[in-house]
Amino acid sequence: MATTPQLRAGEDYKTIFDGKIYANTLFNQIEVEGFTFTEFRLKTLHKIFSKGTIKGKCLLDIGSGPCIHTVIPAAKWFEEIIMTDYSPSNRDMQEKWLKKESGAHNWDMYFKYYSKLDGNENNWQQLEADLRPKIKRVFACDVFLPNPLDPIQLDQVDVICTSACLESASSDKEKYNIAMKNVVSLLKPGGKLILIGILNCTHYSVGSERFQCVSLTKDDVVNTVKKNDLKMIEIFDDDSSFDGDAAPFKGSVIILAEKKQT
Ligand SMILES: C[S@@+](CC[C@H](N)C(=O)[O-])C[C@H]1O[C@@H](n2cnc3c(N)ncnc32)[C@H](O)[C@@H]1O
């Protein structure tokens, strides 16, 4: 009889999570029949950033994992982009990509996809060359600390982007709310949050390990945003679902919100 794998969480991200396997499992393809989450994220982020209104000195990406797909279309609008993660394996993958070291994930198809959305397919290597020097720092981060970047004291930033992190880090809705509150404390009043959330997902797998996730509805996400000093600007949703063991979920949402002036 098949046994259900133990659900991993918290400190397991420091010891067990393998960023290389995660990247290879979820980020070796973009267009997958019946699975539109990746394309939904790329098209929506492209739409959000190509207006040229979401810009500033610093963009902070929270719980980046080994990934850079969220910040490619942001590069030209910011002086600096900071990537963060709780897992050392993910931060190592970030550093490898930045330093072009062996073992780095190959993100070429993502640069090609965005440059095609820009209507300038041949420009993808320029997008890559523009992004690398903008990512000046990769920090450790724990969304359950009042200052998630502790011991770093960062000036509040213009824009925060976070994708599938807060629900993966949280065991319940109360923790999800605390994580959101801590993350929003890093944002300037008037600053923008781009929150990418995966819905109705209880776990996801990385290799043979299964990680917990708090199951959220769209209303849960919207209500948590509104509870945390944020004003909704725009909401995008996708009803794509997936029932394979890698990440069973139903739906995803991207919220663009603004931190209220106090
Ligand atoms: C499902 S992955 C998402 C990664 C990436 N942002 C993406 O879009 O694929 C969840 C991420 O949350 C990170 N994470 C888990 N607990 C965390 C915590 N307490 N603080 C910050 N990040 C955490 C994990 O290390 C992992 O990279």
The ligand as a MOL file (V3000), in Angstrom:
LIG
                    3D

  0  0  0     0  0            999 V3000
M  V30 BEGIN CTAB
M  V30 COUNTS 27 29 0 0 0
M  V30 BEGIN ATOM
M  V30 1 C 6.1990 27.4480 -3.9100 0
M  V30 2 S 7.7450 28.2030 -3.6510 0 CHG=1
M  V30 3 C 7.5920 29.6980 -4.6260 0
M  V30 4 C 8.9070 30.0980 -5.2130 0
M  V30 5 C 8.8250 31.1650 -6.3090 0
M  V30 6 N 8.4730 32.4590 -5.7680 0
M  V30 7 C 7.8890 30.7910 -7.4320 0
M  V30 8 O 7.1380 31.6590 -7.8870 0
M  V30 9 O 7.9370 29.6560 -7.9020 0 CHG=-1
M  V30 10 C 7.6000 28.8120 -2.0000 0
M  V30 11 C 8.8150 29.5760 -1.5450 0
M  V30 12 O 8.5660 30.1120 -0.2430 0
M  V30 13 C 9.7760 30.0500 0.4810 0
M  V30 14 N 9.4800 30.0950 1.9360 0
M  V30 15 C 9.0080 29.1050 2.7270 0
M  V30 16 N 8.9040 29.5250 4.0000 0
M  V30 17 C 9.3090 30.8240 4.0090 0
M  V30 18 C 9.4220 31.8030 5.0260 0
M  V30 19 N 9.1120 31.5480 6.2920 0
M  V30 20 N 9.8610 33.0230 4.6720 0
M  V30 21 C 10.1900 33.3160 3.3810 0
M  V30 22 N 10.0940 32.4180 2.3690 0
M  V30 23 C 9.6630 31.1850 2.6880 0
M  V30 24 C 10.3920 28.7460 0.0570 0
M  V30 25 O 11.7540 28.6280 0.3570 0
M  V30 26 C 10.0780 28.7200 -1.4270 0
M  V30 27 O 11.0840 29.3170 -2.1840 0
M  V30 END ATOM
M  V30 BEGIN BOND
M  V30 1 1 1 2
M  V30 2 1 2 3
M  V30 3 1 2 10
M  V30 4 1 3 4
M  V30 5 1 4 5
M  V30 6 1 5 6
M  V30 7 1 5 7
M  V30 8 2 7 8
M  V30 9 1 7 9
M  V30 10 1 10 11
M  V30 11 1 11 12
M  V30 12 1 11 26
M  V30 13 1 12 13
M  V30 14 1 13 14
M  V30 15 1 13 24
M  V30 16 1 14 15
M  V30 17 1 14 23
M  V30 18 2 15 16
M  V30 19 1 16 17
M  V30 20 1 17 18
M  V30 21 2 17 23
M  V30 22 1 18 19
M  V30 23 2 18 20
M  V30 24 1 20 21
M  V30 25 2 21 22
M  V30 26 1 22 23
M  V30 27 1 24 25
M  V30 28 1 24 26
M  V30 29 1 26 27
M  V30 END BOND
M  V30 END CTAB
M  END
